[in-house]
């Protein structure tokens, strides 16, 4: 039983460490309304989306 508790604590410490090194991480859930910020897609992403779209 103590091994399970130790593994849980080790995993939690690792997860908190990774999240703290990640930069601007919002753990607030879904956003609705004026606080939502929509970024324009990068040109490479737009080009790949256009290339993968079926021609009509």
N, C-alpha and C positions, 0 to 999 in steps of 0.2 A: 504493500500500500504506500509506503514511504517513497518508493521509486516513481509511482505515478505522480505524487505531489511534487517531487523534485523535478520531474520532466515538465510538469505544468509551469512551475516557477521559471525554469530555464527557458522554456518557449516564450513565456510572457516577457521576460527580460530581453530576449532577442528581438521580439516584435516591437517593443518600445524603443529599443536602440535603432532598429531599421527605420521606424517611423520618425524618430527625432532627426535622423540624418537625411530624410527625404526632402526637406525644404518646406514649401508652403502646401501643407496637406489639410484639407477641410474635412473634418469628421462630422459636419453638421447635418448631413442627410440631404434630401432633395430641397432645392431652392425654388421658390415661386415668387413672382412679383418683381419689384424694382431692384432687389439685391442680386438678380441673375446677371451675369456677364457672359456674353456670347463672343467668342473670339472667331475671327475669320479663319477659314481653313488655309493651311499652307499651300503654296502653289504646287508643290510636288503631290500633295494629297489630292488636290482638285484634278490634276492631270491624270493621276492613276484612276480616280473615280470615273473620269470621262472616258478613259481608254477601256475600262472594264464594262461600261454600259453597252447594252446590245444596240446594234444599228437597226433603224426602222426604215 
